Amino acid sequence: MNHKDGLRPVEINYRGDTKKGFFHRFVYMMYGGQSETKVLIELDNGKLRYFDPYFVQFMDRSNTTNSNKNDDPKEEVISSKE
């Protein structure tokens, strides 16, 4: 098992830099009266950092997105058969 004391391994791709770490939990923070979801990650060097969920990928799952080219919901194309 690749887990560090039961924590899930993750990879963070942020600003062209890739880091590895372990997922601790989701955190809900208030900014300007609105709630934002962040992910608390323990990096390999032991430091704790917050990241947007978009940049975090769990590494203990098989890759199921290889058939889905559009991973960004803003770019999703919906086609209808008429």
Secondary structure, DSSP 4 states (H G I P E B T S, - for coil): ---BTTBEEEEEEETTEEEEEEEEEEEEEEETTEEEEEEEEEETTS-EEEE-GGGEEESSS----TT----SGGG-------
